Amino acid sequence: MMPAGDEPPCFEHVACVDSTNAELLRRPQRASGAPPTILLADRQTAGRGRRGRAWLSDPGASLTLSVSFDVRAATGQLLGLPLAVGVAIADELVRHGARCALKWPNDLCGPPPRLAKLGGVLVEVRQVGAHQRVVAGCGLNLCEGAAVTDAAAGQPVAALFAAGAVPAREPLARSLGTAILQASRRFLAEGLQPFAARWRELDCLAGRIVEVRHADGRRETGVACGIDDSGALRVSIGGRLTALISGEVSVRAQ
């Protein structure tokens, strides 16, 4: 069930691609034992986030990369992987001097009260031959000056690093890709449990009033109560604790 062993991943850096996730998903099945791939793109023409939303990027101020590997695993075994990947990315960014928190299920945000979006994670799975192709992508707002504005993103946005303090993009991409791969290996071996405590430390929603938008269009207001052991978000709605495995959650003014 594990991705290819501990050999170094293949690193690719391209000037432009439609989407780093899409590019890695459409590639054919690898030869047995082939290493995972980290793909960094300076620019995406059709980048996307959850639910098919466009992901805007700026070659001079943002970073877009994806990591792919093939495994023999049931899709249900991968449900908590985006949270593990989020922890790995956040910790690597903190190691580089950034401040960030996690917003369920896949956003990296700045500190309260604004909780401006700093980046996002998108994990996709596709059957390729006898294996599941797992692609974990992330898009990050590295510094001010990105083309992504509050209006364009539909929510407040901010930068991870101050001007003059931005790490070199390619080394940062390599370290992020390696961290994602290491977290994925551990998740496949041990599940979400090794990441849960750290995710809760980084959780920016816990205790806050939130609005839940369900897939069928319903909206409910409740209090976020952290994640359960499977990675579902617990929300207290009308005194009843509900576990969300999908849907959109936004912070209400307090």
N, C-alpha and C positions, 0 to 999 in steps of 0.2 A: 504493500500500500504506500510505501514511502516514495517520494521523488528520488531522482538519481542521487547517488551518495554524496560524499563530502567533497567531490572534485569541484574546482572553481567553475562558476557559471560562465557561459558564453556572453560577452558584453558587446552590444552593438549600439552605435551612435549614428543616427541619421538626421539629415537636415529637415526633412518634411515627410509626413505620412498622414493618411486620413485619420487613423486612430491607432495608438500603440496596442491597445487591447485587441482591436479588430485584426490588426496585422498578425499578431501572435496566434489568435484563434483560428485563422484560416490556413495556417501552415500545415503541411501534411504530418502524419505520424512520424515521430523521430525513430531513429535506429535504437535498438535496445541498449540501454546504458548511456545514451546521449545526455550531456549535461543540460541543466535548465538554462534559460535565456533571460538576460536583462536587456530591454530595449529602451533607449533614451531617444526622444525626438525633440529637436529644437522647436518644431512647430507642428501642430495638428490641424488639419482642415475640417475634420468631422469628429472631434473629440466629444465624448459623451460621459454623463454621470448616470446615477440611478434613474430608472424608469424612462430611459432614452433621452434625458435632458441633455442639451448641448453643454459641453465643457469648454469655456473660453480660455484661450492661452495667449501669452505674449512671449515671443522668443527671448526678449531681453530681460524679463522680470519674473518668469514662471518656469516651472520644471514639470515635465510630463514623462512618465516612464511606466513600464509594465514588466512584470516578471512572469514567466510561464514555465510549467513543468507538467509532465504526464504521470498519472498515477492510476492504479486499479483501486477505486474506491466508489462506494455508493454516494449519490449526490447528498443524501441525508447525513452522511458523515462529515460533510463540509459546511454545514449550516452556520457554525460559529466562527468559521475562518476569517470573515471580514473584521471581526472584533479583535482577533489575535493579530492580524496584519495592522490594524489601527494602532494597537499598543506598540508594535515594533517600530512603526514609522514615527510615532510621537516620541518614543524614547531616543531614537536616533537623532531626531531634530533637537531634542533637549541637550543631547551630548554635543551638538554643534552650537549651542548657545541660544536656541529659540525657546520661547514660552508658548505652550499650547495645551489644549484640553481636548477631550473627545466628546462628540455629540452623537448619541445613538441614531442610526446604526453605523454611519460611515463618514462623518464629517470631522475635520480638525478645526478647532475654534480657538479664538483668543479668550482672554479672561473675562469674567462677568464685570459689569452688567451687560456689555454690548454683545458679547459672544460672536464677534465678527468671524466670518468664514475664512480660514487660512488655507484650506485644501479639502480634498475628498478622496475616498477610496472606492474602487469598484472591482469586486471579485466576480468573475464569470466562469462558468463551467460548460464545456461542450464535449460530447462523445467524439473521439477521434480513434478509429479502429477499435481495438480492444481496451483502450484506456480512456480516462477522463482527462481532457486538457484543462488545466486550471490556470487562469490568467488573473493576476492581482495587479491592478493599475492604481496609480495615484497621480493627482495633479495638485501642485502646490504654488501658492502665491509667495514667491521668494522675497520680493522687495517692492517698494512703492514705484509707481510708474507703469504698472501692468494695465493692459487694456480692459481688464475686468473691473467694472464699477459696481457700486451698490445697485444702481438701476438695472444694469445688464444682468446681474446675478440674481436679482429678485430678493436680496437680503444683504445685510451689511457685510462688507469684505475688508480684509486687512492683510498686511504683509508679515511674514515670519521674521524677517531680519531688517534692521535699520540699514540705510544707505552706507556703504563702505564696510559692512560687516557680513556681507553675503558670501557663503563658502563657494569655492569654485564648483561649477555645475556638474562636471563629469565625475570628479571624485565623490561629490555628494550623492550623485545617482548610483555610483557603484556601492557606496556604503549602505544606502537605503535599500537597493536591490538585494544585497547580501543579507541585511537584517530581515527583510520580508521572507526570503527563502529559508533562513534559519528558523524563523517563527513558524512558517508553514510546516517544516519538518517536525518541529516539536508538537504542533497542534495535531498532526496526523498520528503521532505516536501516543500523545497523552490527552488530547482533547482540549477544551477551553480552560480547564481548571488552573493550569499554571499561569494563565494570563488574567484570570478574573479579578484577583485582588488589585493588580495594577490598573486594570480598566476602571475599577470603581474609584481608585484614587484620582483618575483623570476625568471622571464623569462630570460634565458641566451641567447636566440636567437634574441630578438628584436633589430632591426637596423643592424643586421649582414648579410653579403652575404652568402647565403645558396644554396646548390644544392638539388633539389627536385627529388626524384626517384619515379615515378608513378608505379602502379601495372602492367601496360602494358609494362614496361621497358623503357619508355621515361624518359629523364633527362632534367631538366630545371634549370637555375640559376636565382635567384632573391634576393630580400631583405625581410627578415622576418619582419612583421609588427604587431606582437602580435596576440592574439586570439580574436575572435568575441564572441558575447553573448552565442553562442551555444557550444563554445569550439573549433571550427575549427581554424586552423592556417591560418592567412592572409599573403600572400606572393605577393609582387609586382614583376611581371615578365613582362619585356618589357613595363613598364608603366601601365600595367593592373593588378588590384588587384584580386587575386584568393584566394578563401577559400578552404583549404584542410581539408577533414574529414578523409583521410587515406593517406598512402604513407610514404616514409622514407625521412628524412631531415638531411643533414649533413652540417657542417660549412665549407665554403671555406676559404683558406688562404687569408689574407688581407694585 
